[in-house]
Amino acid sequence: MATVELRFSALPEHVRTARLVAAAVARRAGVDEAVLDEVRLAVGEACTRAVGLHQSSGISAPVHVALIEEEKQFSIEVGDESPGSVPGGAASGAAPDGSDAETEEDEMGLAVISGLVDDVEVIAGEHGGLIRMSWPTMPPAVALP
């Protein structure tokens, strides 16, 4: 099992880099070329969500991304350190003024991810959240003589 780990400051400009790295590692892992755009978009949404949660909560810790290559599967985990970072939770990202704009944006991001990825899991806890996304991989092509 090969793993690539990224940690980046919770700044929107770093999301693009995470998307590019995820697509490159997914391609090398054997994810179907037709699915790479979905990988890019899903990682972008998950990282944007994590950056937003960190910024709205005043968290200075980096966002972490793990790209995990397994035998027949490629997984990406995007983690944040925002407590209860799932919509509907006590600290789900509601704006300080009481509006639900950030909560709605968070729910929309999770809906987009769910639409792009068949195998997705969202976990939240008191020390942060994790979005785990998985795609099947194809066996390496055998070169013919």
N, C-alpha and C positions, 0 to 999 in steps of 0.2 A: 504494500500500500504506500503510494507516494503522496505527500502532502506539501502544498505550497501555502505559506501563511503570509498575509499582508496585515500591516497595522498602519493606519494613517490618521492624521489629525482630522477632527470632525469639521472639515471645510468642504463646501460643494465642489470646488475645483479638483479635489482628489477622487471624486466618484468616477470621472472619465477614465482615469488610470486604472482603477479597480475593474472597470468594465473591460478594458482592453486586455489586461492580464488574465481575467477570467476566460475570455474568449480564446486566447492563445493556449491556455492550459487545457481547456475543454477540447479544443481541436487536437492537441497532442494526445489527450487521453482516449480519443476515439469517439467523441460525441459526433453524431451525424451532422454534416455541413448544413443541412436544411434547418437544423435546430439552433445553430450558433447565434442567430439574431435574437431568438427567444432567451438564450442564456444571457446575452449582453443586456437585454432590456430588463430581465428579472433581477440581475445583479445590480443594475443601475437603480431600480426601484428600491431594492432592499438597502443598498448603501445610502441612498438619498433619505430614506426613512430613518436610518440609524443616525445620520448626520443631523437631521432635524430634531430628533429626540435629544441628542447630546446638546445641541445649541439651545433648545427651549428649556432644558433643565439645568443649564450652566455647568455641564460636565466637561472637564478638560481631558479626560482619558481618550485614547485613540479608539477608533472603530476597528474591529478586527474581522478579517475575512480568512476563512480556511478553504482551500481548494483541494478536495480529496479524491484521488484516483484509486478505485477499488477494482476488483476483478471484472465485473460486468456492469459497473455503475460509476458515475462521476457525481460527486456531491459538492455543494457550496454551502458554507455556513457563514452567515453575516451576523455578528454579535454587537450588541450595544450594552451600555452600562446604565441605562435608564430604568429605574425600578418600576415594575408593573407595566411594561411597555406594550401591552396588548389592548386594543380598543375595548372599552367597557370596564377596564381595570381602574382602580382608584387613582393611579397616576398615569392615565393613558395619554397624556399629552394635551389635555385641555388647556386652552389659553388662560393666562393669569386673570384676564378681565372677565372670565366666566363664559366666553363664547366657545362654541364648539367647532370653530374653523379648523384648528389643528387636528382635532379628533376626526373630523370628516376627511381631511387630507390623508391622515394615517390609514383610515379604513379604505379609502380609494386606492392607496398604494398597495395594501394587502390584497385588495380585490384584483388589481392588475397582475400581481405576482401569481395569485391563484389561477387566473386565466391563462397565464403563460406556462406554468409548470404543473404537470400532473401530480407529481410527488412533492408536496410541500408541507412543512410542519412549522408552526409558530409556537415558541415556548417563551413564557415570561416568568420572572421570579423577582424576588426582592433585590437581587444584585444585577439585574439586567435581563435582556431578552435575546433570543436567537431565532433566526429564520434559517431553516435547513431545507435546501432544494436539491433534488436528485434527478438525473437523466440516465437512461441506459447508454452503454457504450457498445460499439461494434468491434468485433475481433479485428486485429491488425490484418491488413491485406497481405497475402502471400505473393511474393514476386515470382512470376513464371520465367523460366529460362528462355 
